[in-house]
């Protein structure tokens, strides 16, 4: 890791006009270089009387306990290339950011080396009534509009880092905790998720040019959303054992724009096949690329299993799938008793740049799905571009009633709701 140059914490406060504070100023509280935790926490606790907490240059910091930022606002943590090495317990985050808004963490690295384990690099939360595990006081501020910019988080391998960033509801208060941005940051060897959204009030989380690699052997996701919703623009998602984007309990809208994924089992998984959750989710995949080198055995590049709406426009699917696997878009939610269709999907403008893709169903769906397919391009076994088959395969083999046969030429578009119309 790059030696530490400086770590800066700035909080704009009408009261805080005094000189800067430094962790080294509080060296009596800790053993610098051996355990820098208390130095840092003491310096942070001097806010807002001090406007700036700035470290000396040329340092690597060893952290053995969570650093907590409480009721902060208009702050900047700027590391200028500093490295913070985790040496704490396995069930704690490096940074716990509570009831804090408009605070930015930027330009530093977090490292975890086996046998150490870190629960998460960052945890954002709202809290009320000061749970004993959080040393915060006073009325809670909105937990909103924070940023992580140009930060690197890296472990050695599986189980070193469970999560990169968590938005949690672990402190008895599900409010705000939204509109945070993660920009131009790298996460390497993550086990469960780079971003985990766990609270209903975590709305409009934004990922912009974020790179995330799963640890070898993981069963996790680049993004895992049990609730809330987010958007992701650009970036790279590599080697995820479940899917790059996993939506379980969230309701959306989820927007995935210009994603680029290799070595993952799926690009998107929404629920599990036959899911009968009775509230809809909205997922929009626009542009981007998915390489099928490690696609799941069922071939489902996108597996949409919830009521609601899926829109896939301009996605490129390429590479060489495992032998016998035919990559496809799958729309297979369970049908809720007493409900009409309740699910719709649009798949258009896709390119399946895989030799032989013109010979298989590139979309499979339950017959009651309101489904539109248009203008998708496949490749023959000889490598020539051609229109994809217009018919939609059943979840089991065979075409839906009213669709073209496999031997009949396709015009590259179809629409069906219990058949084509």
DRENVEXKE-58103 format. One record per residue (C-alpha): x, y, z. Coordinates in steps of 0.5 Angstrom, whole numbers, plus 2048, in hexadecimal, padded with zeros to 3 digits. Example, Ala and Ser with C-alpha at 12.3 -4.5 7.8 and 13.67 -1.06 7.14 Angstrom:
<bapas>
8197F7810 81B7FE80E 
</bapas>
This chain:
<bapas>
800800800 8028077FF 80580A805 80180F808 801817807 7FC81A80A 7F581880D 7F081E80D 7EA81F811 7E682680F 7DF828813 7DD82E811 7D9831817 7D8838819 7DB837820 7E183381D 7E683981B 7EC83781F 7F283481D 7F382D81A 7F382781E 7F882181D 7F881981F 7FF81A821 7FD820826 7F981A82A 7FF81582A 7FE815831 7F8811830 7FB80B82C 802808829 80380B822 80480681D 802801821 7FB803823 7F9809820 7F2809821 7F180D828 7F5812825 7F081381F 7EA812823 7EC817828 7EE81C822 7E781B81F 7E481C826 7E7823826 7E2825821 7DE82A820 7E382E824 7E882D81F 7E782D818 7EC829815 7EF822817 7F5821813 7FB81C814 80281C813 80581A80C 80981480B 80480F810 80180980F 7FB808814 7FA802818 7F280281A 7F07FD820 7E97FF821 7E380381D 7E480A81C 7DE80D81D 7DB81481A 7D581681D 7D081C81B 7D581F816 7D4823811 7D882780B 7DE82380C 7E3820808 7E881A80A 7EE81B805 7F3816806 7F8818800 7FA8117FF 7FA80F806 7F9808808 7F580580E 7F67FE810 7F17FA814 7F37F681A 7ED7F681D 7E77F181F 7E47ED819 7DD7F081B 7DE7F781A 7DE7FD815 7E4801814 7E0807813 7D9808816 7D680E814 7D0810818 7CB816817 7CF819812 7CE81D80C 7D2820806 7D981D809 7DE81A804 7E3815805 7E88157FF 7EF8137FD 7F280E802 7F2806802 7EF801807 7F37FB807 7F27F480B 7F77EE80B 7F57E780D 7F47E5812 7F17EB814 7E97EC812 7E57F3811 7DE7F3811 7DD7F980C 7E27FF80A 7DC80480B 7D580380F 7D080980E 7CA809813 7C580D817 7C480C81E 7C080E823 7C080E82B 7C880D82B 7C880682B 7CE80482F 7D2801829 7D2808826 7D680E82A 7D1813827 7CD81982B 7C881E829 7C281E825 7C481A81E 7C581E818 7C381B811 7C881580F 7C8818807 7CC81A801 7D3817804 7D88157FF 7DE8107FE 7E28137F8 7E980F7F6 7EA80A7FB 7ED8047FB 7EB7FE7FF 7EF7F77FF 7EF7F0802 7F47EB801 7EE7E67FF 7E87E2801 7E57E4808 7EA7EA809 7E47F0808 7DD7EE808 7DA7F5805 7DD7FB802 7D7800804 7D17FE808 7CB802809 7C87FF80F 7C27FF814 7C67FC81A 7C580281F 7BD802820 7BC80881B 7BA807814 7BA80E811 7BE81280C 7C480E80A 7C4810803 7C78147FD 7CE8117FE 7D38117F8 7D880C7F7 7DD80F7F2 7E380D7EE 7E58087F3 7E88007F3 7E67FB7F8 7EA7F47F7 7E97ED7FA 7E27EF7FD 7DE7E9800 7D77EB801 7D67F17FD 7D97F87FB 7D37FB7FD 7CD7F9801 7C77FC802 7C37FA808 7BE7FF80A 7B8802807 7BA809807 7C0808803 7BE80C7FD 7C180E7F7 7C880B7F8 7CD80D7F2 7D38097F0 7D780C7EB 7DD8087E8 7DE8047ED 7E27FD7ED 7E07F77F1 7E47F07F1 7E17EB7F5 7E67E67F9 7E77E07F5 7E27DB7F7 7DD7E07FA 7D57DF7F9 7D47E67F9 7D27EC7F5 7D57F37F3 7CF7F67F5 7CA7F37FA 7C37F67FC 7BE7F3801 7BB7FA801 7BB8017FE 7BE8037F7 7C48057F3 7C78077ED 7CE8057EA 7D18087E4 7D78057E1 7DD8017E5 7DF7FA7E5 7DC7F47E8 7E07EE7E8 7E07E77EB 7D97E77EF 7D67E07F1 7CF7E27F1 7CE7E87ED 7D17EF7EB 7CB7F27EE 7C67EE7F2 7BF7F17F4 7BC7ED7FA 7B77F17FE 7B87F87FA 7B27FB7F6 7B68007F2 7B78037ED 7BE8007EC 7C28037E6 7C87FF7E3 7CB8047DE 7D18017DA 7D37FC7DF 7D97F87DD 7DA7F17E0 7DE7EB7DF 7DF7E47E3 7D87E57E6 7D37E07E6 7CD7E57E4 7CD7EC7E3 7C67ED7E6 7C27E97EB 7BC7EB7EE 7B97E77F3 7B87DF7F2 7B57DB7ED 7AD7DB7EF 7AE7E17F3 7A67E37F5 7A87EA7F9 7A27EE7F8 7A57F47F7 7A87F67F0 7B07F87EF 7B27FC7E9 7B97FB7E6 7BC7FE7E0 7C27FC7DC 7C58007D7 7CB7FF7D3 7D17FB7D6 7D47F57D5 7D47EE7D8 7D97E87D6 7D77E17D7 7DD7DE7D9 7DA7DC7E0 7D37DC7DF 7CF7D87E3 7CD7D17E1 7C67D37DF 7C97D97DA 7C47DE7DD 7C87E57DC 7C37E87DF 7BE7E57E4 7B87E97E5 7B37E57EA 7AF7EB7ED 7A87EE7EB 7AA7F57E8 7AD7F77E2 7B47F57DF 7B77FA7D9 7BD7F77D6 7C07FC7D0 7C67FC7CC 7CA7F67D0 7D07F37CD 7D17EB7CF 7D77E87CD 7DD7E37CE 7DD7DC7CE 7D77D87D3 7D97D27D6 7D87CC7D2 7D07CA7D1 7CE7D17D4 7C97D67D0 7C97DD7D3 7C27E07D3 7BE7E57D7 7B97E27DC 7B37E57DE 7B07DF7E3 7AC7E27E9 7A77DF7ED 7A07E17EB 79C7E47F1 7957E17F2 7907E57F0 7947EA7EC 7947EB7E5 79B7EB7E1 79F7EF7E6 7A57EF7E2 7A87F27DC 7AF7F27D8 7B27F67D2 7B87F37CF 7BA7F77C9 7C17F97C5 7C57F37C8 7CB7F07C5 7CD7E97C7 7D47E87C4 7D47E17C5 7D57DC7BF 7CF7D87BF 7CA7DD7C3 7C67DD7BD 7C47D67BE 7C17D67C5 7BC7DA7C9 7BF7E17CB 7B97E27D0 7B57DD7D4 7AE7DF7D8 7A87DD7DB 7A27DD7D6 79E7E27DA 7A47E87DA 7A37EE7D6 7A97ED7D2 7AC7F27CC 7B27F07C8 7B57F47C2 7BB7F57BE 7C07F07C2 7C67ED7BE 7C97E77BE 7CF7E37BB 7CE7DD7B7 7D37D77B8 7D77D97B2 7D87E07B6 7D37E47B1 7CE7E97B4 7C77E87B4 7C07E97B7 7BF7E57BD 7B97E17BE 7B37E47BF 7B07DF7C3 7B07DE7CA 7B17D87CD 7AE7D57D3 7B17D47DA 7B17CD7D7 7B37CB7D0 7AF7CD7CA 7AC7D37C8 7A57D67CA 79F7D57C7 79E7DA7C1 7A67DB7C0 7AA7D97BA 7AD7D37BA 7B57D27BB 7B67D17B3 7B27D67B1 7B57DD7AF 7B57E27B4 7B47EA7B3 7B77EB7BA 7B17EE7BE 7AB7EB7C1 7A67ED7C7 7A27E87CB 79D7E87D1 79B7E07D1 79E7E07CA 7A07E57C4 79B7EA7C2 
</bapas>
